Amino acid sequence: MKRRSAIRLSLGLAVGGALGFGGIKGYQLYKHPDFRVLEEHQGLLDDLADTIIPATDSPGARDAAVGGFILKMVRDCTDKKSQNNFIRGFMDLMERTGEKEGTSGKTGSSFGQRSLAERTAILAHFEQQGRPYSGTLGKVQHRLAGDSFFTILKRYTILGYCSSRRGATEGLRYDYIPGRYDGNVPLQPGQRSWATQ
């Protein structure tokens, strides 16, 4: 075989492989998302949210029913790329933690039976895995690939908790009938954050 033919062949194989890999990644990002796995394992969503905001002297994310909120937000208010990233990350987490089809359901999960330190370590792995590049490269990555599993989970957990009745009234400080606006209110020691932004 001549050198030019060998170079053309190897270049063709490299380009073909890159196009094939790009096609597979594109299909994974833009396919129609299947939400059945999230609906069947809503208890795991509650456990994940409760790991991010656990119950202390105030109610946790499970008490505020944040799992159902996350499911609704992912299904109705998230772009298709990020939906697929979330479902793929959720299924990866299920594999990593040993969740099996039909065993956890809406009542709970084996993930929730682990200690808080173990659950935090598992979520730290997914946070590290989903961390975007910094600078311009990170913006391009976000634009092309969407948000990661952990980014979506954390954002919707905080939003769901802070906008729920229990989270706003018991976990945060909420003023039902606000008075005049005062932009310089001193905080008392041990005072909770305000529920309004």
N, C-alpha and C positions, 0 to 999 in steps of 0.2 A: 504494500500500500504506500502511496506517495505521501509525503509530508503534508501537502496542501489538502489532500482528501481527508487525512486523519484530523487535521485542524478543523476543517469544515464539519466533519462528523461529530467531533467532541463539542464544538460550539453549538451545533444543532441540538445535540442531546441536552446541553446545559440550558439553552433557551426553552426547549420543550418541557424540561423538568420545572423550570421557574414558572412557565405559563400554567402547567398543570397544578402546581402548588398554589399559585395565585387564584386559580379557578376554584379549587377546593375551599380555600379560605373565604373567597367571595360568596360561595354558596352557603357556607356556615353562617356568615354574617347576615345575608339577605333572605334566607329561607323563611317560610311562614313559621312563626314560633308555636310550639306545642306546650300549652299551659297545664296539661293534665298532671304532669309530675309535681307542679307547684300546688295544684288544688288537692292532690292526694296526700301531700305531706305538709299541710298547713301547720301542723304541730311543730315541725322542724323549723319553719319560718318564725314561729313564736319563740322557740328556744334560741335561735340565732339573735333575734332582736333582744331577748332577755339577757343574752351574754353581753351585748353592747351597753344596754341600760338595765342593770340588775336591780332587783328590789332591795332597798335598804330601809331607812326610816320613812322613805316615800315609796310609792308603788313603782314597780318596774315596768318594762315594756310589755311583758305578758299580761300584767294586770290591766293595762290600757288597750289590750286587744290589737297590738300593732301588727301582728302577722297577717291578719285579714286586710289591713290597710296596705301593707307592702304588696300583697298579691294584686289588689285592685289597682294600685299605682303602676306596677310593672305591666299589667295587662292593658290598662287604658291610657296611661300618660307617659309612656316611655317609647322612644324610637325603636325601630325594628332591630337595628344592630345591637343596641344595648339590651333589648329583650333577649336576644339570642345569647349574648355574653352572660347575662344573668342566669338563664336556664342552664347553659353549659357549665358555668361555675357552680351552680347549685347541685347539678348531677355529679360533678367532680368532688364536691364536698361530701355527697352521699356515699360515693365510692370510698373516699378516704376514711370516713368514719364508720363504715360498715352498715349503713342503712340499707334495708332490703325492701323491695316492692311489697306493699300491703302490710308490713309489720308495724309501721309507726302510725299512719293515718293522721287524723286531725286531733288526736288526743295527746300525742307526745312523741318522743323519739329517743333512741339510744344516745344520741348526742346530748340531750337534756339530762341524762342520767350521769354524765361525766362531771367531774369537779369543775369549778369555775376556772381554775388555772389551766386545765386541759382544754376546755372550750376556748379560752382566750388564746392559747398557743396555736390552736387550729386556725382561728380567725386571723391571727398575726401572720401565719403562712400565706393566707389568701390576700391579706393586705399587701404584703411584700410582693407577691406574684402579680398583683394588679396595679402596682405603682407605675405611673407613666414616666416616660423620660422627662427630663427638665428642659426648659427653654422651647425653642421653635420646634424641635423634634417631637416634644411631648404634645404640642398643639396639633401637629400634623397627625400624630398617632391617634389622638382623640378624635380628630375630624374623620379619619378613615375607618377606625375600628370601634368607635363609641366608648362608653364608660365600661369599666370592669365590674365584675360581680360584687366585690367588696365595696366599691365606691357607691354603687346603687343601693346596696343593703344598708350601709351606714347612713346615707342621705335620707332614705325613706323611713328608717327607724327613728331618726331624730325628728323628722317632720311629723311623723305619725304620733310620736309621744308628745311633742310640744303642742300639737293641735288637738289632742284628745281631751276629753273632759277631766279624766283622772290625772293625766299628766299636767295639764294647765292649772288645775285647782289644788292638787295635793303635792305634786312634784315641784311645781314652780309657784311663784307668787302671782296671783291674778287679782285684778281689781275690777269687780263687776261693773261698777259705775264710776268711771274715772272722773276726777275733778279737773281743775285747771291744769294746764301743762306747766311743768316745772322741769327744766332740763338739767338741774343741778341738785338732785335729791341725794343726800348722804345715805349710804348703806349702813345698816346696823350689823354688828358682829353676828355671823351665822345666818344672815338673811339669805333666802333663796333668790335665784335669778327671776327676773320678770318674765311672764309668759308671753307678753306682746313684744314685737320686734320694733 
